[in-house]
């Protein structure tokens, strides 16, 4: 099964995708992905409320969720 992050990364090469952060409402300005286990761990309560709750998070909000969970993230730029 092809992951949604992989599909989004490929689409961004050919089209403009505008997403808004579901926590703060600001436009998500960076294309980024997180490993599935980390994403699920930091979004578990959202998925428990609504299993179909797909949505983007900006880097700041994802980082804030990680810090609240006691996880420190290191952001590394990567060429897609």
MIDOSE-1310 file (N, C-alpha, C; in nm, 2 decimals, decimal comma, always signed):
residues 80
xxxx	+0,08/-0,12/+0,00/+0,00/+0,00/+0,00/+0,09/+0,12/+0,00; +0,06/+0,22/-0,08/+0,13/+0,34/-0,09/+0,08/+0,44/+0,01; +0,17/+0,50/+0,09/+0,13/+0,59/+0,19/+0,09/+0,73/+0,14; +0,00/+0,79/+0,21/-0,04/+0,92/+0,17/+0,07/+1,03/+0,16
xxxx	+0,17/+1,01/+0,25/+0,28/+1,11/+0,25/+0,36/+1,09/+0,12; +0,38/+0,97/+0,07/+0,45/+0,95/-0,05/+0,37/+1,01/-0,17; +0,24/+0,99/-0,17/+0,16/+1,05/-0,28/+0,17/+1,20/-0,28; +0,16/+1,26/-0,16/+0,16/+1,41/-0,14/+0,29/+1,46/-0,19
xxxx	+0,40/+1,39/-0,15/+0,53/+1,44/-0,19/+0,55/+1,44/-0,34; +0,50/+1,34/-0,41/+0,50/+1,33/-0,56/+0,42/+1,44/-0,62; +0,30/+1,46/-0,57/+0,21/+1,56/-0,63/+0,26/+1,70/-0,61; +0,34/+1,73/-0,50/+0,39/+1,86/-0,48/+0,49/+1,90/-0,59
xxxx	+0,55/+1,80/-0,66/+0,64/+1,83/-0,77/+0,57/+1,89/-0,89; +0,44/+1,86/-0,90/+0,37/+1,90/-1,02/+0,25/+2,00/-1,00; +0,22/+2,02/-0,88/+0,10/+2,11/-0,85/+0,11/+2,17/-0,72; +0,04/+2,28/-0,70/+0,04/+2,35/-0,57/-0,07/+2,29/-0,48
xxxx	-0,03/+2,25/-0,37/-0,12/+2,19/-0,27/-0,12/+2,29/-0,15; -0,24/+2,34/-0,11/-0,25/+2,43/+0,00/-0,33/+2,36/+0,11; -0,26/+2,35/+0,22/-0,33/+2,28/+0,34/-0,32/+2,38/+0,46; -0,41/+2,36/+0,55/-0,42/+2,44/+0,67/-0,41/+2,36/+0,79
xxxx	-0,33/+2,41/+0,89/-0,31/+2,33/+1,01/-0,44/+2,32/+1,09; -0,47/+2,19/+1,13/-0,59/+2,17/+1,20/-0,59/+2,22/+1,35; -0,47/+2,25/+1,40/-0,46/+2,31/+1,53/-0,46/+2,46/+1,54; -0,38/+2,53/+1,46/-0,38/+2,67/+1,46/-0,45/+2,74/+1,35
xxxx	-0,48/+2,67/+1,24/-0,55/+2,72/+1,13/-0,47/+2,80/+1,03; -0,34/+2,81/+1,05/-0,25/+2,88/+0,96/-0,22/+2,79/+0,84; -0,18/+2,85/+0,73/-0,14/+2,77/+0,61/-0,01/+2,69/+0,64; -0,01/+2,56/+0,60/+0,11/+2,48/+0,62/+0,20/+2,52/+0,51
xxxx	+0,31/+2,58/+0,54/+0,40/+2,64/+0,44/+0,51/+2,54/+0,40; +0,53/+2,43/+0,47/+0,64/+2,34/+0,43/+0,59/+2,21/+0,40; +0,65/+2,14/+0,30/+0,61/+2,00/+0,27/+0,70/+1,92/+0,36; +0,64/+1,84/+0,45/+0,72/+1,75/+0,54/+0,64/+1,63/+0,57
xxxx	+0,71/+1,53/+0,62/+0,65/+1,40/+0,66/+0,71/+1,36/+0,80; +0,64/+1,27/+0,86/+0,68/+1,21/+0,99/+0,66/+1,06/+0,98; +0,75/+0,99/+1,04/+0,73/+0,84/+1,04/+0,59/+0,81/+1,10; +0,52/+0,71/+1,04/+0,39/+0,67/+1,08/+0,38/+0,65/+1,23
xxxx	+0,47/+0,57/+1,30/+0,45/+0,55/+1,44/+0,45/+0,68/+1,52; +0,54/+0,78/+1,48/+0,54/+0,91/+1,55/+0,41/+0,99/+1,53; +0,37/+0,99/+1,40/+0,25/+1,06/+1,37/+0,13/+1,01/+1,45; +0,12/+0,88/+1,45/+0,00/+0,81/+1,52/+0,01/+0,84/+1,67
xxxx	+0,13/+0,83/+1,73/+0,15/+0,85/+1,87/+0,11/+1,00/+1,91; +0,14/+1,09/+1,83/+0,11/+1,23/+1,86/-0,03/+1,27/+1,82; -0,10/+1,19/+1,75/-0,24/+1,22/+1,70/-0,34/+1,12/+1,75; -0,30/+1,04/+1,85/-0,38/+0,93/+1,89/-0,52/+0,97/+1,94
xxxx	-0,52/+1,08/+2,02/-0,65/+1,12/+2,07/-0,74/+1,17/+1,96; -0,68/+1,24/+1,86/-0,76/+1,28/+1,74/-0,83/+1,16/+1,67; -0,75/+1,06/+1,65/-0,80/+0,94/+1,58/-0,90/+0,86/+1,67; -0,89/+0,87/+1,80/-0,98/+0,80/+1,88/-1,12/+0,87/+1,87
xxxx	-1,12/+1,00/+1,86/-1,24/+1,08/+1,85/-1,30/+1,05/+1,71; -1,22/+1,05/+1,60/-1,27/+1,03/+1,47/-1,16/+0,96/+1,39; -1,18/+0,83/+1,36/-1,08/+0,75/+1,29/-1,05/+0,80/+1,15; -1,14/+0,88/+1,09/-1,12/+0,93/+0,96/-1,07/+1,08/+0,96
xxxx	-1,01/+1,11/+1,07/-0,96/+1,25/+1,09/-0,82/+1,26/+1,03; -0,82/+1,29/+0,90/-0,70/+1,32/+0,84/-0,68/+1,47/+0,83; -0,57/+1,52/+0,85/-0,55/+1,67/+0,84/-0,40/+1,70/+0,86; -0,37/+1,81/+0,82/-0,23/+1,86/+0,82/-0,20/+1,93/+0,95
xxxx	-0,08/+1,93/+0,99/-0,03/+2,01/+1,10/+0,09/+2,08/+1,05; +0,10/+2,21/+1,10/+0,22/+2,29/+1,06/+0,34/+2,24/+1,15; +0,46/+2,27/+1,11/+0,58/+2,23/+1,19/+0,57/+2,27/+1,33; +0,53/+2,40/+1,36/+0,52/+2,45/+1,50/+0,42/+2,37/+1,58
xxxx	+0,31/+2,34/+1,53/+0,21/+2,26/+1,61/+0,25/+2,12/+1,63; +0,31/+2,06/+1,53/+0,35/+1,92/+1,54/+0,47/+1,92/+1,65; +0,56/+2,01/+1,64/+0,66/+2,02/+1,74/+0,61/+2,04/+1,88; +0,51/+2,13/+1,89/+0,44/+2,15/+2,02/+0,38/+2,03/+2,08
xxxx	+0,31/+1,95/+1,99/+0,25/+1,82/+2,04/+0,36/+1,73/+2,09; +0,47/+1,72/+2,01/+0,58/+1,64/+2,05/+0,64/+1,68/+2,19; +0,66/+1,80/+2,21/+0,72/+1,85/+2,34/+0,62/+1,82/+2,45; +0,49/+1,84/+2,43/+0,39/+1,80/+2,53/+0,40/+1,65/+2,57
xxxx	+0,43/+1,57/+2,47/+0,44/+1,43/+2,49/+0,58/+1,39/+2,54; +0,67/+1,48/+2,56/+0,80/+1,45/+2,61/+0,90/+1,41/+2,51; +0,87/+1,44/+2,38/+0,96/+1,40/+2,27/+1,02/+1,52/+2,21; +1,15/+1,52/+2,20/+1,22/+1,63/+2,13/+1,25/+1,59/+1,99
xxxx	+1,22/+1,67/+1,90/+1,24/+1,65/+1,75/+1,36/+1,72/+1,70; +1,42/+1,66/+1,61/+1,53/+1,73/+1,53/+1,49/+1,74/+1,39; +1,48/+1,86/+1,34/+1,43/+1,88/+1,20/+1,55/+1,88/+1,11; +1,55/+1,79/+1,01/+1,66/+1,78/+0,91/+1,61/+1,81/+0,77
xxxx	+1,66/+1,91/+0,70/+1,62/+1,93/+0,56/+1,66/+1,81/+0,47; +1,58/+1,78/+0,38/+1,61/+1,67/+0,29/+1,56/+1,70/+0,15; +1,63/+1,67/+0,05/+1,59/+1,69/-0,09/+1,50/+1,58/-0,13; +1,38/+1,62/-0,18/+1,28/+1,52/-0,22/+1,30/+1,47/-0,36
